[in-house]
Amino acid sequence: MDLFVRETGPLQAPTVVFLHGGRLSGWSWEPVIDRLPGYRCVAPDLPQFGKSVALGPFRIDRAAQAVATSIRSGFGAGGLHLVGYSLGAQVGIDLLAREPALFASAVLCGTFVNSFPWVGPSQRFVGALARMAWSRRLLSQLWNAHPPELAATRAADYREDMRLALSEDAAHIVSESAGFTVPKGLEKSPVPALFITGADEYWPAHRSAAELARTMPRGVNAVAVGMRHDWPLRHPELFSRTVRCWLANADLPSQIAVR
């Protein structure tokens, strides 16, 4: 499976792999990547998203395998840095469990793991809800009421991604995300991983980040003060500084509070 991949930066610079969320494809990382000129930045479109839409259907494990294959063949077999947001963070977690040797560090934001005792029923309920037309209309209204600034600069890409994300065909992506659990092997992954949750996110995201940080030997749980779930898209300056500091083993910005 050959994912579509955007690549910028010096060829000999440290490589950072960016995994997008469940609404917008790899181009949405551009405001962050533009602020990281000293890195070789790689942003694939995950299966069933953007220019990899024909490679669906999306599954987290399948997407992780595709990302691993793409980066191993094009960008090396180790020492890479991983950045993931929302759905992309779930793919990133799966990668850290199955391919830890590929990565030197990771920053994962706004992720979710289903730790309820009724994973199957909750997954089916969320999937059924996502297939309902009124639910998709509500999500569209909520998202488009306050679109991120990057939507204005890439209007055509934004509209196309939103059309796909709010279609009935995408309901199984929501279900796949809702059924994601801590992958086997994550407890042995030695990668230094920073799990960040926006302070204003709902409690399942905070609980998930804490559980993931406890699971990994070098996991760190942190909160982005005053931020919502989509803060990496809305505050690229702060997010890029956070990534740069974590990758360089430097002090995090004051807005990132370690728990």
Backbone as CSV, one residue per row, in Angstrom:
resi,resn,N_x,N_y,N_z,CA_x,CA_y,CA_z,C_x,C_y,C_z
1,MET,0.845,-1.188,0.000,0.000,0.000,0.000,0.886,1.245,0.000
2,ASP,0.816,2.037,-1.056,1.642,3.233,-1.178,0.834,4.465,-0.789
3,LEU,1.045,4.962,0.413,0.363,6.164,0.869,0.888,7.392,0.139
4,PHE,0.007,8.370,-0.060,0.473,9.662,-0.550,1.186,10.363,0.598
5,VAL,2.386,10.877,0.336,3.217,11.469,1.385,3.705,12.846,0.950
6,ARG,3.529,13.843,1.824,4.117,15.166,1.624,5.444,15.213,2.374
7,GLU,6.453,15.765,1.743,7.784,15.799,2.348,8.413,17.165,2.142
8,THR,8.930,17.753,3.207,9.635,19.028,3.121,10.843,18.992,4.045
9,GLY,11.786,19.912,3.812,12.927,20.061,4.696,14.184,19.398,4.185
10,PRO,15.315,19.708,4.834,16.616,19.172,4.404,16.665,17.647,4.505
11,LEU,17.246,17.017,3.511,17.278,15.558,3.469,18.062,14.957,4.626
12,GLN,19.095,15.653,5.096,19.942,15.119,6.156,19.472,15.505,7.555
13,ALA,18.388,16.271,7.646,17.889,16.719,8.949,17.124,15.593,9.648
14,PRO,16.941,15.690,10.972,16.112,14.705,11.672,14.712,14.652,11.062
15,THR,14.178,13.454,10.932,12.884,13.265,10.273,11.756,13.181,11.294
16,VAL,10.697,13.948,11.033,9.499,13.935,11.873,8.318,13.482,11.019
17,VAL,7.614,12.462,11.481,6.443,11.932,10.780,5.188,12.477,11.452
18,PHE,4.340,13.153,10.680,3.119,13.769,11.195,1.902,12.968,10.737
19,LEU,1.067,12.546,11.684,-0.145,11.792,11.377,-1.370,12.637,11.720
20,HIS,-2.199,12.883,10.719,-3.324,13.811,10.849,-4.502,13.200,11.605
21,GLY,-5.462,14.068,11.935,-6.661,13.649,12.649,-7.734,13.090,11.734
22,GLY,-8.937,12.955,12.273,-10.009,12.286,11.558,-10.865,13.175,10.689
23,ARG,-10.544,14.452,10.592,-11.306,15.364,9.748,-10.507,15.802,8.523
24,LEU,-9.284,16.278,8.744,-8.475,16.848,7.671,-7.257,15.974,7.414
25,SER,-6.816,15.906,6.183,-5.703,15.040,5.795,-4.351,15.714,6.029
26,GLY,-3.292,15.157,5.459,-1.932,15.565,5.805,-1.595,17.024,5.565
27,TRP,-2.262,17.678,4.610,-1.968,19.094,4.342,-2.230,19.973,5.558
28,SER,-3.093,19.521,6.477,-3.455,20.336,7.644,-2.278,20.589,8.577
29,TRP,-1.184,19.830,8.413,0.004,20.041,9.236,0.883,21.183,8.722
30,GLU,0.581,21.761,7.583,1.477,22.754,6.983,1.828,23.921,7.910
31,PRO,0.859,24.518,8.650,1.240,25.626,9.537,2.244,25.224,10.617
32,VAL,2.184,23.973,11.066,3.158,23.478,12.045,4.494,23.202,11.366
33,ILE,4.449,22.513,10.245,5.672,22.160,9.524,6.439,23.405,9.088
34,ASP,5.717,24.442,8.681,6.375,25.687,8.262,7.198,26.310,9.383
35,ARG,6.873,25.970,10.620,7.574,26.523,11.779,8.679,25.597,12.287
36,LEU,8.962,24.547,11.543,10.020,23.599,11.916,11.021,23.460,10.772
37,PRO,11.691,24.553,10.406,12.556,24.518,9.218,13.781,23.628,9.360
38,GLY,14.170,23.289,10.577,15.365,22.479,10.765,15.119,20.989,10.732
39,TYR,13.917,20.585,10.321,13.570,19.164,10.316,13.090,18.728,8.935
40,ARG,13.292,17.466,8.652,12.701,16.851,7.463,11.321,16.343,7.881
41,CYS,10.286,16.966,7.382,8.925,16.691,7.835,8.165,15.865,6.802
42,VAL,7.535,14.819,7.274,6.841,13.859,6.419,5.395,13.756,6.903
43,ALA,4.434,14.012,6.008,3.023,13.998,6.391,2.220,13.144,5.415
44,PRO,2.022,11.870,5.726,1.230,11.012,4.835,-0.263,11.271,4.982
45,ASP,-1.007,11.006,3.923,-2.459,10.896,4.009,-2.776,9.454,4.381
46,LEU,-3.466,9.255,5.485,-3.813,7.907,5.921,-4.835,7.286,4.963
47,PRO,-4.943,5.959,4.941,-5.906,5.310,4.046,-7.318,5.867,4.234
48,GLN,-7.987,6.118,3.138,-9.347,6.670,3.061,-9.386,8.168,3.356
49,PHE,-8.242,8.823,3.339,-8.181,10.268,3.547,-7.410,10.918,2.406
50,GLY,-7.813,12.141,2.055,-7.061,12.946,1.109,-6.730,12.212,-0.169
51,LYS,-5.449,12.253,-0.525,-4.999,11.615,-1.764,-4.736,10.117,-1.597
52,SER,-4.979,9.595,-0.395,-4.927,8.143,-0.169,-6.334,7.570,-0.011
53,VAL,-7.335,8.312,-0.482,-8.729,7.905,-0.263,-9.023,6.538,-0.870
54,ALA,-8.392,6.212,-1.984,-8.665,4.936,-2.656,-8.078,3.739,-1.916
55,LEU,-7.274,3.994,-0.878,-6.610,2.911,-0.151,-7.410,2.435,1.053
56,GLY,-8.638,2.946,1.196,-9.486,2.508,2.285,-9.972,1.078,2.065
57,PRO,-10.730,0.533,2.997,-11.268,1.214,4.167,-10.233,1.400,5.273
58,PHE,-10.475,2.396,6.103,-9.549,2.716,7.178,-9.702,1.732,8.332
59,ARG,-8.573,1.260,8.815,-8.479,0.557,10.090,-7.196,1.025,10.760
60,ILE,-7.208,1.142,12.056,-6.044,1.678,12.752,-4.825,0.790,12.543
61,ASP,-4.973,-0.516,12.725,-3.813,-1.396,12.563,-3.311,-1.398,11.124
62,ARG,-4.226,-1.365,10.182,-3.851,-1.349,8.765,-3.153,-0.039,8.406
63,ALA,-3.655,1.070,8.953,-3.019,2.364,8.703,-1.615,2.398,9.288
64,ALA,-1.444,1.845,10.493,-0.122,1.816,11.119,0.860,1.002,10.284
65,GLN,0.413,-0.120,9.781,1.278,-0.942,8.927,1.671,-0.195,7.656
66,ALA,0.711,0.530,7.077,0.995,1.285,5.851,1.986,2.409,6.109
67,VAL,1.831,3.107,7.233,2.769,4.176,7.584,4.159,3.597,7.802
68,ALA,4.250,2.493,8.535,5.553,1.868,8.793,6.240,1.470,7.498
69,THR,5.487,0.898,6.582,6.057,0.489,5.294,6.554,1.692,4.509
70,SER,5.757,2.752,4.485,6.123,3.951,3.721,7.374,4.614,4.274
71,ILE,7.439,4.783,5.590,8.577,5.508,6.148,9.836,4.650,6.153
72,ARG,9.675,3.345,6.319,10.860,2.483,6.293,11.490,2.466,4.899
73,SER,10.664,2.468,3.876,11.191,2.410,2.511,11.739,3.751,2.044
74,GLY,11.213,4.848,2.578,11.623,6.149,2.070,12.434,7.013,3.003
75,PHE,12.410,6.694,4.316,13.001,7.636,5.261,13.857,6.987,6.338
76,GLY,14.154,5.711,6.210,15.049,5.072,7.159,14.335,4.123,8.091
77,ALA,15.126,3.347,8.803,14.585,2.285,9.649,14.773,2.561,11.128
78,GLY,15.001,3.805,11.508,15.165,4.125,12.915,15.507,5.582,13.132
79,GLY,15.362,6.022,14.388,15.719,7.386,14.751,14.739,8.451,14.313
80,LEU,13.536,8.042,13.889,12.532,9.006,13.456,11.750,9.533,14.656
81,HIS,11.129,10.682,14.465,10.262,11.256,15.491,8.823,11.186,14.997
82,LEU,7.894,10.962,15.910,6.499,10.733,15.551,5.607,11.772,16.217
83,VAL,4.726,12.382,15.425,3.751,13.346,15.938,2.376,12.929,15.436
84,GLY,1.412,12.804,16.339,0.068,12.411,15.937,-0.984,13.199,16.678
85,TYR,-2.091,13.446,15.988,-3.202,14.211,16.563,-4.503,13.431,16.388
86,SER,-5.238,13.239,17.477,-6.563,12.631,17.454,-6.506,11.228,16.834
87,LEU,-7.167,11.008,15.709,-7.115,9.697,15.058,-5.684,9.320,14.700
88,GLY,-4.897,10.301,14.267,-3.493,10.049,13.954,-2.692,9.650,15.175
89,ALA,-3.088,10.146,16.349,-2.418,9.733,17.579,-2.715,8.269,17.886
90,GLN,-3.927,7.820,17.590,-4.245,6.404,17.779,-3.395,5.527,16.856
91,VAL,-3.262,5.948,15.612,-2.375,5.224,14.691,-0.946,5.244,15.230
92,GLY,-0.535,6.396,15.772,0.803,6.518,16.335,1.035,5.586,17.510
93,ILE,0.041,5.440,18.364,0.156,4.535,19.503,0.331,3.097,19.025
94,ASP,-0.436,2.724,18.016,-0.290,1.384,17.448,1.114,1.187,16.883
95,LEU,1.643,2.226,16.248,3.009,2.159,15.715,4.036,1.989,16.829
96,LEU,3.872,2.706,17.926,4.824,2.602,19.033,4.816,1.207,19.641
97,ALA,3.677,0.529,19.562,3.595,-0.832,20.087,4.183,-1.850,19.119
98,ARG,3.917,-1.670,17.822,4.333,-2.692,16.849,5.693,-2.413,16.226
99,GLU,6.121,-1.134,16.172,7.375,-0.771,15.498,8.197,0.216,16.338
100,PRO,8.465,-0.094,17.600,9.165,0.881,18.444,10.567,1.214,17.962
101,ALA,11.218,0.298,17.274,12.593,0.544,16.825,12.677,1.655,15.785
102,LEU,11.554,2.015,15.180,11.571,3.071,14.168,11.728,4.463,14.769
103,PHE,11.355,4.621,16.058,11.158,5.967,16.585,12.066,6.297,17.766
104,ALA,12.531,7.551,17.764,13.354,8.063,18.858,12.524,8.817,19.879
105,SER,11.361,9.342,19.468,10.487,10.065,20.386,9.119,10.220,19.748
106,ALA,8.134,10.629,20.567,6.775,10.801,20.049,6.044,11.880,20.826
107,VAL,5.215,12.647,20.115,4.290,13.614,20.707,2.906,13.269,20.174
108,LEU,1.993,12.915,21.073,0.668,12.448,20.671,-0.394,13.251,21.412
109,CYS,-1.302,13.869,20.656,-2.258,14.820,21.228,-3.704,14.385,21.019
110,GLY,-4.511,14.589,22.057,-5.946,14.407,21.937,-6.367,13.008,21.557
111,THR,-5.715,12.022,22.121,-6.031,10.644,21.750,-7.084,10.056,22.684
112,PHE,-7.561,8.875,22.319,-8.591,8.191,23.101,-8.349,6.694,23.041
113,VAL,-8.437,6.043,24.199,-8.455,4.583,24.249,-9.701,4.160,25.016
114,ASN,-10.355,3.147,24.522,-11.579,2.653,25.138,-11.207,1.689,26.252
115,SER,-11.357,2.155,27.484,-11.030,1.320,28.640,-12.286,0.889,29.390
116,PHE,-13.442,1.076,28.761,-14.690,0.629,29.372,-14.793,-0.895,29.305
117,PRO,-15.508,-1.504,30.228,-15.648,-2.967,30.184,-16.541,-3.435,29.039
118,TRP,-17.270,-2.515,28.414,-18.187,-2.871,27.328,-17.705,-2.261,26.009
119,VAL,-16.490,-2.592,25.598,-15.895,-2.005,24.390,-16.766,-2.252,23.165
120,GLY,-17.177,-3.496,22.954,-17.961,-3.835,21.768,-19.261,-3.061,21.669
121,PRO,-20.112,-3.093,22.714,-21.367,-2.346,22.642,-21.175,-0.843,22.461
122,SER,-20.192,-0.269,23.152,-19.973,1.174,23.010,-19.489,1.518,21.606
123,GLN,-18.668,0.659,21.034,-18.194,0.879,19.667,-19.353,0.821,18.677
124,ARG,-20.229,-0.153,18.846,-21.373,-0.283,17.936,-22.329,0.893,18.074
125,PHE,-22.520,1.362,19.299,-23.413,2.503,19.527,-22.884,3.758,18.839
126,VAL,-21.593,4.033,19.023,-20.997,5.220,18.406,-21.044,5.112,16.887
127,GLY,-20.775,3.935,16.355,-20.830,3.743,14.911,-22.224,3.968,14.359
128,ALA,-23.237,3.457,15.067,-24.620,3.658,14.623,-24.994,5.133,14.662
129,LEU,-24.544,5.828,15.692,-24.816,7.261,15.803,-24.185,8.022,14.645
130,ALA,-22.965,7.644,14.286,-22.258,8.337,13.206,-22.911,8.112,11.851
131,ARG,-23.662,7.031,11.716,-24.330,6.759,10.441,-25.632,7.539,10.269
132,MET,-26.117,8.158,11.328,-27.376,8.902,11.255,-27.148,10.268,10.622
133,ALA,-28.018,10.639,9.705,-27.855,11.888,8.956,-27.862,13.101,9.879
134,TRP,-28.745,13.114,10.889,-28.817,14.282,11.770,-27.529,14.452,12.568
135,SER,-26.902,13.335,12.915,-25.644,13.403,13.655,-24.548,14.026,12.801
136,ARG,-24.481,13.636,11.535,-23.470,14.196,10.640,-23.726,15.680,10.376
137,ARG,-25.011,16.055,10.267,-25.337,17.475,10.073,-24.910,18.296,11.284
138,LEU,-25.142,17.762,12.482,-24.756,18.474,13.698,-23.247,18.652,13.766
139,LEU,-22.506,17.603,13.460,-21.047,17.701,13.454,-20.571,18.735,12.443
140,SER,-21.208,18.752,11.281,-20.839,19.722,10.249,-21.069,21.145,10.726
141,GLN,-22.205,21.384,11.371,-22.515,22.720,11.872,-21.532,23.144,12.955
142,LEU,-21.216,22.229,13.858,-20.291,22.549,14.944,-18.900,22.864,14.410
143,TRP,-18.424,22.059,13.462,-17.080,22.259,12.928,-16.997,23.522,12.089
144,ASN,-18.001,23.741,11.230,-17.953,24.875,10.313,-18.306,26.199,10.971
145,ALA,-18.860,26.144,12.183,-19.160,27.386,12.891,-17.885,28.144,13.234
146,HIS,-16.822,27.410,13.538,-15.535,28.037,13.877,-14.413,27.241,13.218
147,PRO,-14.301,27.314,11.905,-13.254,26.543,11.228,-11.872,27.070,11.576
148,PRO,-10.853,26.222,11.573,-9.493,26.699,11.828,-9.049,27.654,10.734
149,GLU,-8.101,28.509,11.061,-7.634,29.521,10.119,-7.128,28.906,8.818
150,LEU,-6.535,27.743,8.905,-5.974,27.118,7.706,-7.047,26.754,6.683
151,ALA,-8.313,26.685,7.108,-9.389,26.367,6.168,-9.534,27.443,5.098
152,ALA,-9.236,28.693,5.455,-9.366,29.790,4.494,-8.254,29.763,3.456
153,THR,-7.081,29.293,3.839,-5.944,29.288,2.913,-5.955,28.076,1.984
154,ARG,-6.661,27.031,2.382,-6.748,25.812,1.554,-8.217,25.404,1.431
155,ALA,-9.029,26.327,0.917,-10.482,26.133,0.928,-10.913,24.877,0.183
156,ALA,-10.340,24.629,-0.987,-10.751,23.459,-1.776,-10.401,22.161,-1.056
157,ASP,-9.190,22.082,-0.501,-8.784,20.889,0.245,-9.666,20.700,1.476
158,TYR,-9.966,21.802,2.142,-10.798,21.748,3.344,-12.190,21.212,3.010
159,ARG,-12.800,21.757,1.965,-14.148,21.315,1.587,-14.163,19.833,1.213
160,GLU,-13.160,19.390,0.477,-13.125,17.992,0.065,-12.920,17.067,1.260
161,ASP,-12.029,17.430,2.163,-11.817,16.608,3.353,-13.078,16.547,4.208
162,MET,-13.746,17.683,4.372,-14.961,17.701,5.177,-16.074,16.897,4.510
163,ARG,-16.150,16.940,3.194,-17.155,16.143,2.487,-16.951,14.656,2.778
164,LEU,-15.719,14.209,2.737,-15.421,12.806,3.013,-15.641,12.469,4.482
165,ALA,-15.210,13.370,5.373,-15.284,13.102,6.808,-16.720,13.048,7.312
166,LEU,-17.622,13.755,6.647,-19.009,13.813,7.097,-19.936,12.940,6.263
167,SER,-19.377,12.098,5.422,-20.189,11.196,4.611,-20.541,9.944,5.409
168,GLU,-21.583,9.258,4.967,-21.978,8.021,5.639,-20.884,6.967,5.536
169,ASP,-20.099,7.018,4.465,-19.020,6.047,4.273,-17.948,6.149,5.355
170,ALA,-17.860,7.326,5.985,-16.828,7.536,6.995,-17.267,7.096,8.390
171,ALA,-18.510,6.635,8.526,-19.003,6.268,9.856,-18.178,5.154,10.483
172,HIS,-17.671,4.242,9.659,-16.888,3.148,10.239,-15.558,3.648,10.790
173,ILE,-15.059,4.806,10.305,-13.838,5.388,10.872,-14.101,5.812,12.310
174,VAL,-15.268,6.417,12.526,-15.660,6.816,13.878,-15.771,5.587,14.770
175,SER,-16.384,4.539,14.252,-16.521,3.300,15.014,-15.160,2.682,15.320
176,GLU,-14.271,2.695,14.345,-12.920,2.157,14.540,-12.197,2.908,15.652
177,SER,-12.313,4.223,15.650,-11.671,5.037,16.685,-12.274,4.755,18.057
178,ALA,-13.600,4.622,18.107,-14.281,4.392,19.381,-13.923,3.044,19.992
179,GLY,-13.540,2.077,19.161,-13.191,0.755,19.667,-11.713,0.554,19.942
180,PHE,-10.924,1.619,19.835,-9.473,1.490,20.005,-9.121,1.257,21.465
181,THR,-8.333,0.244,21.725,-7.872,-0.068,23.078,-6.344,-0.022,23.117
182,VAL,-5.786,-0.047,24.309,-4.328,-0.022,24.447,-3.751,-1.249,23.746
183,PRO,-2.896,-1.066,22.750,-2.402,-2.215,21.983,-1.397,-3.044,22.774
184,LYS,-1.428,-4.323,22.517,-0.474,-5.234,23.147,0.944,-4.860,22.741
185,GLY,1.838,-4.830,23.697,3.232,-4.498,23.444,3.593,-3.072,23.779
186,LEU,2.584,-2.212,23.985,2.896,-0.812,24.294,3.638,-0.699,25.619
187,GLU,3.352,-1.607,26.535,3.993,-1.566,27.850,5.491,-1.846,27.775
188,LYS,5.962,-2.371,26.646,7.386,-2.653,26.466,8.083,-1.633,25.570
189,SER,7.330,-0.713,25.002,7.912,0.248,24.062,8.788,1.256,24.803
190,PRO,10.073,1.377,24.435,10.991,2.259,25.162,10.978,3.708,24.679
191,VAL,10.120,4.040,23.731,10.136,5.371,23.114,9.662,6.428,24.110
192,PRO,10.407,7.525,24.291,9.912,8.639,25.108,8.692,9.256,24.425
193,ALA,7.543,9.208,25.094,6.290,9.642,24.472,5.586,10.667,25.354
194,LEU,5.256,11.801,24.760,4.529,12.866,25.448,3.073,12.822,25.002
195,PHE,2.177,12.600,25.949,0.741,12.577,25.669,0.131,13.881,26.177
196,ILE,-0.389,14.687,25.265,-0.924,16.001,25.627,-2.424,16.030,25.376
197,THR,-3.145,16.547,26.367,-4.585,16.740,26.243,-4.894,18.218,26.432
198,GLY,-5.765,18.772,25.600,-6.217,20.135,25.823,-6.982,20.219,27.130
199,ALA,-6.726,21.253,27.919,-7.369,21.357,29.229,-8.890,21.335,29.132
200,ASP,-9.436,21.833,28.026,-10.890,21.910,27.866,-11.485,20.688,27.165
201,GLU,-10.679,19.653,26.935,-11.229,18.430,26.346,-12.065,17.676,27.379
202,TYR,-12.919,16.782,26.872,-13.763,15.992,27.759,-12.927,14.977,28.537
203,TRP,-13.496,14.507,29.648,-12.742,13.669,30.579,-12.210,12.369,29.969
204,PRO,-12.886,11.732,28.986,-12.284,10.507,28.437,-10.904,10.728,27.836
205,ALA,-10.676,11.902,27.240,-9.357,12.183,26.662,-8.305,12.304,27.759
206,HIS,-8.645,12.956,28.854,-7.699,13.094,29.967,-7.395,11.726,30.585
207,ARG,-8.431,10.926,30.765,-8.216,9.594,31.330,-7.362,8.741,30.403
208,SER,-7.598,8.860,29.106,-6.830,8.076,28.134,-5.356,8.445,28.165
209,ALA,-5.065,9.744,28.177,-3.671,10.186,28.203,-2.958,9.687,29.454
210,ALA,-3.644,9.754,30.589,-3.039,9.284,31.836,-2.762,7.786,31.776
211,GLU,-3.706,7.025,31.237,-3.518,5.574,31.133,-2.369,5.230,30.195
212,LEU,-2.290,5.921,29.074,-1.221,5.657,28.110,0.146,6.010,28.689
213,ALA,0.223,7.142,29.393,1.496,7.548,29.989,1.944,6.553,31.056
214,ARG,0.988,6.008,31.808,1.332,4.996,32.815,1.775,3.695,32.161
215,THR,1.207,3.384,31.024,1.496,2.116,30.355,2.913,2.077,29.802
216,MET,3.362,3.191,29.230,4.680,3.217,28.596,5.777,3.519,29.615
217,PRO,6.890,2.825,29.548,7.972,3.051,30.511,8.474,4.492,30.542
218,ARG,8.429,5.174,29.397,8.921,6.551,29.326,7.816,7.493,28.852
219,GLY,6.591,7.187,29.257,5.453,8.026,28.906,5.300,9.195,29.861
220,VAL,4.889,10.338,29.338,4.667,11.552,30.128,3.281,12.093,29.793
221,ASN,2.519,12.420,30.832,1.175,12.964,30.671,1.218,14.473,30.885
222,ALA,0.629,15.239,29.970,0.655,16.696,30.076,-0.663,17.290,29.603
223,VAL,-0.893,18.538,30.011,-2.099,19.275,29.637,-1.702,20.583,28.981
224,ALA,-2.373,20.914,27.874,-2.188,22.211,27.222,-3.191,23.180,27.836
225,VAL,-2.687,24.117,28.620,-3.534,25.008,29.415,-4.406,25.871,28.504
226,GLY,-5.716,25.888,28.808,-6.644,26.737,28.081,-6.976,26.284,26.679
227,MET,-6.609,25.051,26.305,-6.762,24.597,24.923,-7.889,23.571,24.775
228,ARG,-8.457,23.546,23.567,-9.469,22.572,23.200,-8.811,21.388,22.482
229,HIS,-9.652,20.476,22.021,-9.140,19.278,21.348,-8.311,19.618,20.114
230,ASP,-8.748,20.600,19.347,-8.102,20.888,18.062,-7.004,21.944,18.153
231,TRP,-6.397,22.085,19.316,-5.401,23.149,19.479,-4.183,22.997,18.569
232,PRO,-3.744,21.788,18.182,-2.610,21.735,17.245,-2.895,22.437,15.922
233,LEU,-4.170,22.443,15.489,-4.533,23.120,14.247,-4.713,24.617,14.443
234,ARG,-5.198,25.013,15.606,-5.529,26.420,15.843,-4.370,27.221,16.430
235,HIS,-3.420,26.540,17.011,-2.285,27.224,17.643,-0.977,26.575,17.176
236,PRO,-0.666,26.691,15.893,0.523,26.004,15.360,1.834,26.508,15.945
237,GLU,1.879,27.767,16.375,3.117,28.291,16.961,3.427,27.570,18.267
238,LEU,2.443,27.474,19.146,2.646,26.773,20.414,2.912,25.293,20.178
239,PHE,2.176,24.696,19.269,2.369,23.268,19.038,3.746,22.974,18.462
240,SER,4.191,23.791,17.525,5.518,23.560,16.937,6.613,23.749,17.985
241,ARG,6.456,24.717,18.878,7.439,24.901,19.955,7.440,23.698,20.884
242,THR,6.265,23.169,21.154,6.163,21.990,22.012,6.880,20.801,21.384
243,VAL,6.638,20.583,20.111,7.310,19.491,19.399,8.818,19.689,19.411
244,ARG,9.261,20.897,19.105,10.695,21.182,19.047,11.356,20.932,20.403
245,CYS,10.707,21.362,21.476,11.281,21.175,22.816,11.355,19.700,23.191
246,TRP,10.304,18.948,22.898,10.310,17.526,23.251,11.365,16.762,22.468
247,LEU,11.485,17.073,21.195,12.467,16.385,20.367,13.894,16.708,20.796
248,ALA,14.095,17.929,21.322,15.428,18.363,21.732,15.703,18.099,23.210
249,ASN,14.743,17.461,23.901,14.884,17.198,25.334,15.082,18.494,26.118
250,ALA,14.360,19.538,25.706,14.430,20.844,26.363,13.157,21.067,27.180
251,ASP,13.168,22.114,28.002,11.990,22.432,28.804,10.806,22.756,27.898
252,LEU,9.648,22.220,28.247,8.445,22.470,27.467,7.948,23.894,27.686
253,PRO,7.177,24.444,26.740,6.594,25.777,26.936,5.774,25.833,28.222
254,SER,5.651,27.019,28.784,4.951,27.172,30.060,3.481,26.772,29.971
255,GLN,2.909,26.819,28.768,1.495,26.444,28.605,1.278,24.933,28.634
256,ILE,2.350,24.167,28.608,2.245,22.701,28.650,2.610,22.237,30.057
257,ALA,1.601,21.837,30.814,1.792,21.466,32.214,1.879,19.948,32.352
258,VAL,3.017,19.474,32.833,3.208,18.033,33.038,2.512,17.624,34.323
259,ARG,1.797,16.526,34.252,1.067,16.044,35.429,1.883,15.007,36.192
